[in-house]
Amino acid sequence: MSPAWLAHLYTATGVLLAFYATRMAFLEEFRLAFLALALAVFVDGTDGWLARALKVKDRLPGVDGGKLDDIVDYLTYVFVPVLIVHNAGLVPANLLGFAAQAAVLLASLYGFSQADAKVHTSDYYFTGFPSYWNILVLYLFVWGLPPPVNAAILAVLAVLVFVPIRFVYPSRTVTLRIPTLILAGFWGICMLLMIWNLPDTSGPWPMLSLIFPIYYNVLSLWLHARSPR
């Protein structure tokens, strides 16, 4: 068996993590569900490196690693987080809440199907809000905002999926890549500490973790403004 299969198997472990997170969401063990999703983010952030190191495209040209990655990402970044929203009661249990969840699921499905969702130019970027629902849902869970406010936030970001703003691809965008990776590493530590401390949501980590999202969005808007159309 070609060692290139190891890269695809590594990517596919995200499905197992999604399954585990789903089970934990139904059991209302949200801390474990978020931990599984955090591990899925780590897999997603490192499987591309492994695939390039093993020259997967050359050795297994008949297997579309990008399609495999998109399937796993939809489950771990979109579907399971929306399930947590539903099971944790983060949105109203009425038509408004259902509409917000449906907007996330359908908009993200559209986003994942777009050929230019990930633009592979000399300066990589995402087009439209890049479906970071797993991250947003963790913040909503920690912040404890009123369910109608959560529904409004989900709806607004679902609309942004269709807006062709260029968002930074953290691991591959060339501009300010080193500061981005350093801040992303610090942010990852803060997020893990947030999850580890659940259901306790006190402490400095939620506020400190916002440094990177603010930087990320400012950098994305700056790069979008200076990029040729």
C-alpha positions as CSV (number, residue, x, y, z in Angstrom):
1,M,0.0,0.0,0.0
2,S,1.3,3.4,-0.9
3,P,2.3,5.6,2.1
4,A,0.2,8.3,0.5
5,W,-2.9,6.6,1.8
6,L,-1.8,7.6,5.3
7,A,-2.5,11.2,4.4
8,H,-6.1,10.4,3.3
9,L,-6.6,8.2,6.4
10,Y,-5.4,11.0,8.6
11,T,-7.9,13.4,7.0
12,A,-10.6,10.8,7.3
13,T,-10.2,10.7,11.1
14,G,-12.1,13.9,11.2
15,V,-15.3,11.9,10.4
16,L,-14.7,9.8,13.6
17,L,-14.2,13.0,15.6
18,A,-17.4,14.4,14.1
19,F,-19.3,11.2,15.1
20,Y,-17.9,11.4,18.6
21,A,-18.7,15.1,18.9
22,T,-22.3,14.4,17.7
23,R,-22.8,11.7,20.4
24,M,-21.4,14.0,23.1
25,A,-23.8,16.8,21.9
26,F,-26.8,14.5,22.3
27,L,-25.6,13.6,25.7
28,E,-25.1,17.3,26.5
29,E,-21.4,16.7,27.2
30,F,-20.5,19.9,25.4
31,R,-17.0,20.1,26.8
32,L,-16.1,16.8,25.2
33,A,-17.9,17.8,22.0
34,F,-15.8,20.9,21.7
35,L,-12.6,19.0,22.5
36,A,-13.3,16.7,19.7
37,L,-14.0,19.6,17.3
38,A,-10.7,21.2,18.5
39,L,-8.8,18.0,17.6
40,A,-10.5,18.0,14.2
41,V,-9.2,21.6,13.6
42,F,-5.7,20.3,14.4
43,V,-6.1,17.5,11.9
44,D,-7.4,19.9,9.3
45,G,-4.5,22.3,9.9
46,T,-1.9,19.6,9.5
47,D,-3.3,17.1,6.9
48,G,-2.3,19.4,4.0
49,W,1.3,19.4,5.1
50,L,1.3,15.6,5.4
51,A,-0.3,15.3,1.9
52,R,2.3,17.5,0.3
53,A,5.1,15.7,2.1
54,L,3.9,12.3,0.8
55,K,3.2,13.7,-2.7
56,V,-0.4,12.4,-2.6
57,K,-1.4,14.1,-5.9
58,D,1.4,12.3,-7.7
59,R,1.0,8.9,-6.1
60,L,-2.8,8.7,-5.9
61,P,-4.1,10.8,-8.7
62,G,-7.4,8.9,-8.7
63,V,-8.4,10.1,-5.2
64,D,-9.5,13.6,-4.7
65,G,-8.1,14.7,-1.4
66,G,-9.7,18.1,-1.6
67,K,-13.2,16.6,-1.9
68,L,-12.5,14.3,1.1
69,D,-11.3,17.3,3.0
70,D,-14.4,19.3,2.2
71,I,-16.7,16.5,3.3
72,V,-14.9,16.3,6.7
73,D,-14.8,20.0,7.1
74,Y,-18.5,20.4,6.4
75,L,-19.2,18.0,9.2
76,T,-16.8,19.4,11.7
77,Y,-17.0,23.1,10.9
78,V,-20.7,23.3,10.1
79,F,-23.0,20.4,10.8
80,V,-21.9,19.4,14.3
81,P,-21.5,23.0,15.5
82,V,-25.1,23.7,14.4
83,L,-26.2,20.5,16.3
84,I,-24.5,21.9,19.4
85,V,-26.4,25.2,18.9
86,H,-29.7,23.2,18.8
87,N,-29.0,20.9,21.7
88,A,-27.5,23.6,23.9
89,G,-30.4,25.9,23.4
90,L,-28.2,28.7,22.0
91,V,-31.0,29.9,19.7
92,P,-34.8,30.2,20.4
93,A,-36.8,27.0,20.1
94,N,-39.1,28.5,17.5
95,L,-39.2,29.5,13.8
96,L,-36.5,32.2,14.3
97,G,-34.1,29.7,15.8
98,F,-34.8,27.1,13.1
99,A,-34.3,29.8,10.4
100,A,-30.9,30.8,11.8
101,Q,-29.7,27.2,11.9
102,A,-31.1,26.5,8.4
103,A,-29.3,29.6,7.1
104,V,-26.0,28.4,8.4
105,L,-26.4,24.9,7.0
106,L,-27.6,26.0,3.6
107,A,-25.2,28.9,3.2
108,S,-22.2,26.9,4.2
109,L,-23.3,24.1,1.8
110,Y,-23.3,26.7,-1.0
111,G,-19.9,28.0,0.2
112,F,-18.3,24.6,0.2
113,S,-19.6,24.0,-3.4
114,Q,-18.0,27.1,-4.9
115,A,-14.9,26.6,-7.0
116,D,-13.4,29.9,-5.7
117,A,-14.1,29.2,-2.0
118,K,-10.4,28.6,-1.6
119,V,-8.3,30.7,-4.0
120,H,-4.9,29.2,-4.7
121,T,-3.0,32.2,-6.1
122,S,0.3,33.4,-4.9
123,D,-1.4,34.8,-1.8
124,Y,-4.0,32.2,-0.6
125,Y,-7.3,33.3,0.8
126,F,-11.0,32.3,1.4
127,T,-13.8,34.0,-0.5
128,G,-16.7,34.9,1.8
129,F,-17.1,34.0,5.4
130,P,-15.1,30.8,5.7
131,S,-17.6,28.8,7.8
132,Y,-15.7,29.0,11.1
133,W,-19.0,28.0,12.8
134,N,-17.2,25.6,15.3
135,I,-15.2,28.6,16.6
136,L,-18.2,31.0,16.7
137,V,-20.4,28.4,18.5
138,L,-17.8,28.0,21.2
139,Y,-17.8,31.8,21.7
140,L,-21.6,31.9,21.8
141,F,-21.6,29.0,24.3
142,V,-19.1,30.8,26.6
143,W,-20.5,34.3,26.3
144,G,-24.1,33.2,27.3
145,L,-25.8,35.8,25.1
146,P,-29.6,35.8,24.8
147,P,-30.8,33.2,22.2
148,P,-32.3,35.8,19.9
149,V,-29.0,37.7,19.8
150,N,-27.2,34.4,18.9
151,A,-29.7,33.8,16.1
152,A,-29.1,37.2,14.7
153,I,-25.3,36.7,14.8
154,L,-25.6,33.4,12.9
155,A,-27.9,34.9,10.3
156,V,-25.6,37.8,9.6
157,L,-22.6,35.6,9.2
158,A,-24.6,33.2,7.0
159,V,-25.2,36.2,4.7
160,L,-21.5,37.0,4.7
161,V,-20.8,33.6,3.1
162,F,-22.2,35.1,-0.1
163,V,-20.3,38.3,0.1
164,P,-17.0,38.0,-1.9
165,I,-14.7,39.4,0.8
166,R,-11.3,37.8,0.9
167,F,-10.4,36.3,4.2
168,V,-7.0,35.2,5.3
169,Y,-6.1,31.5,4.9
170,P,-4.1,31.3,8.2
171,S,-1.7,28.6,7.3
172,R,-1.0,29.6,3.7
173,T,-1.6,33.4,3.2
174,V,1.9,34.8,2.5
175,T,1.4,38.4,3.8
176,L,2.4,38.7,7.5
177,R,2.5,34.9,7.7
178,I,4.8,34.6,10.7
179,P,2.8,37.1,12.9
180,T,-0.4,35.3,11.8
181,L,0.9,31.9,12.8
182,I,2.3,33.2,16.2
183,L,-1.0,34.9,17.1
184,A,-2.9,31.8,15.8
185,G,-0.8,29.6,18.1
186,F,-1.6,31.9,21.1
187,W,-5.2,31.9,20.2
188,G,-5.3,28.1,20.0
189,I,-3.9,27.8,23.5
190,C,-6.5,30.3,24.8
191,M,-9.3,28.3,23.1
192,L,-8.1,25.0,24.5
193,L,-8.0,26.5,28.0
194,M,-11.6,27.9,27.4
195,I,-12.8,24.4,26.5
196,W,-10.9,22.6,29.2
197,N,-12.4,24.9,31.9
198,L,-16.0,24.3,30.7
199,P,-18.6,24.6,32.1
200,D,-16.8,27.3,34.0
201,T,-16.6,30.3,31.6
202,S,-14.8,32.7,33.9
203,G,-11.1,33.7,33.6
204,P,-9.1,35.8,31.2
205,W,-9.0,33.3,28.2
206,P,-12.2,34.4,26.4
207,M,-11.1,38.0,26.3
208,L,-7.4,37.2,25.5
209,S,-8.5,34.9,22.7
210,L,-10.2,37.8,20.9
211,I,-6.8,39.3,20.0
212,F,-6.4,36.9,17.1
213,P,-9.9,37.2,15.6
214,I,-9.6,41.0,15.7
215,Y,-6.2,40.8,14.0
216,Y,-7.5,38.2,11.5
217,N,-10.5,40.3,10.4
218,V,-8.5,43.6,10.2
219,L,-5.8,41.9,8.1
220,S,-8.4,40.2,5.9
221,L,-10.2,43.5,5.2
222,W,-6.9,45.3,4.5
223,L,-5.7,42.6,2.1
224,H,-9.1,42.6,0.4
225,A,-9.0,46.4,0.0
226,R,-5.6,46.4,-1.6
227,S,-6.1,43.3,-3.8
228,P,-6.9,43.8,-7.6
229,R,-10.5,42.8,-8.4
